[in-house]
Amino acid sequence: MLVQTKQELRRSIALVEFIRDYFTKSDWIQLAWITNSLTVIENHPRLLRSLDFGEDDYQDNIFQVLSEIINANPSNIDEIERFVNFKKLTLNQFHSSTEERVTTGSNSVDTQLTPLQLIDRSRHGLAGTEAGRVAALLGITDKEMARLLNQSVATFHRQVKATHLDAPTSERLLLLTRLATYGEAVFQDKGKFTRWLQRPLRLLDNRSPLDLLDSSTGVQLVEDILGRIDYGVFS
């Protein structure tokens, strides 16, 4: 049974709206590490699914999960508030440093996209020139970029000239753009970030983050690690 004091209830309600509007799956996983509540978050039958699909019960699911985390350990509400305040600060810094837009033909979009917006943009198709631009953001060669897109170098060079890329390629480029922008913000220096991408990490069984960016799962994993660095869980 979920029971909160009136003060905890008021504080939880104040958190829900921000979490509803700005939390990603990566944020939930980071919060799970901080509050030792991974089982609560991953085992909730609706939380992450309603987030992914933008469903109407997401706000109710947030409240249920926060209540369970706080009931398990009342001090967790302080950790949640600290994390949310840190997220607000990071978002403010992120938006002030990412005024540059991602070009898609005649349209331009923010690098910070909701899951549904990312799907829509992917289906519309990015301009072929985005592939070269993303390679520059990551500080990698055409050959390395082709590998991340699961293409031959020849195919990569042909696609650079395309008016619109296919949906899977566009989605990967959007994910990599988001990752590169976040990574640069975390390290506060593009060179430091791109060097980190190339460095083998014990956490990744001595593989480099760059090695994993040829899959959506790998991109998510690297984003999670950046989030932990950003929050100071480890460096």
C-alpha positions, 0 to 999 in steps of 0.5 A, spaced: 500 500 500 502 506 498 502 511 503 505 518 503 505 524 508 501 530 506 508 534 505 511 528 501 504 528 497 505 535 495 512 535 493 511 529 489 505 532 485 510 538 484 515 533 481 510 530 476 509 535 471 516 536 470 518 529 469 512 528 465 514 533 460 522 532 460 524 525 462 526 520 457 527 513 459 535 514 460 533 519 465 528 514 469 534 509 469 539 514 472 534 516 477 533 508 478 541 508 480 540 514 484 535 511 488 536 504 488 529 503 485 531 499 478 526 494 479 520 498 481 521 502 475 523 496 470 517 492 473 512 497 473 507 495 467 505 501 464 511 507 466 516 506 460 511 504 455 506 510 456 512 514 456 514 511 449 508 511 446 505 518 449 499 515 452 494 518 457 496 514 463 503 516 463 502 522 468 498 517 473 504 512 472 509 517 474 505 518 480 505 511 482 512 510 481 514 516 485 510 514 491 513 507 491 520 509 491 519 514 496 515 509 500 521 504 500 525 510 503 523 517 505 529 520 503 529 518 496 524 524 495 530 529 496 534 525 491 529 525 486 528 533 487 536 534 487 536 530 480 530 534 477 533 540 479 540 538 476 536 536 470 532 543 469 539 546 470 542 541 464 536 543 460 537 550 460 544 549 459 543 545 453 538 549 450 542 555 450 548 551 447 544 548 442 541 553 438 543 550 431 538 547 428 538 540 424 537 541 417 532 537 413 530 539 406 526 546 407 525 544 414 529 545 421 528 541 427 531 542 434 536 536 436 532 535 442 526 531 440 520 527 443 520 519 441 514 521 437 517 527 433 523 523 432 519 517 429 516 523 424 522 526 422 525 519 421 519 517 416 520 524 413 527 523 411 533 527 413 537 531 407 543 526 405 548 532 407 546 530 414 551 524 414 557 528 413 555 533 418 554 528 423 560 525 422 564 532 423 560 532 430 563 525 432 570 527 429 570 521 425 572 519 418 567 517 412 569 510 413 567 510 420 561 513 419 559 508 414 560 503 419 555 506 424 550 506 418 551 499 417 553 501 410 559 500 405 563 507 404 561 507 397 553 507 399 555 512 404 558 517 399 552 516 394 547 517 400 550 524 401 548 526 395 541 524 396 535 529 397 532 524 402 535 519 406 531 513 408 527 512 415 532 507 418 538 512 416 535 518 418 533 515 425 540 513 426 543 520 424 538 523 429 540 519 435 547 520 433 546 528 433 542 528 440 548 524 443 554 528 440 550 534 442 549 532 449 556 529 449 559 536 448 555 539 453 557 534 458 565 535 457 564 542 455 569 541 449 568 537 443 575 535 443 574 532 449 568 528 448 570 525 441 577 523 444 572 520 450 568 516 444 575 513 442 577 510 449 576 503 451 572 503 457 572 498 463 565 498 463 564 496 456 568 490 457 574 495 454 570 497 448 570 504 446 563 508 446 564 509 438 564 501 437 557 501 440 554 506 436 552 502 430 546 500 434 540 504 437 541 500 443 548 502 443 547 509 442 542 508 448 547 505 453 552 511 451 547 516 452 546 513 459 553 513 461 554 520 459 548 521 463 552 518 469 558 522 468 553 529 467 550 527 474 557 525 477 555 518 478 562 516 476 567 520 471 
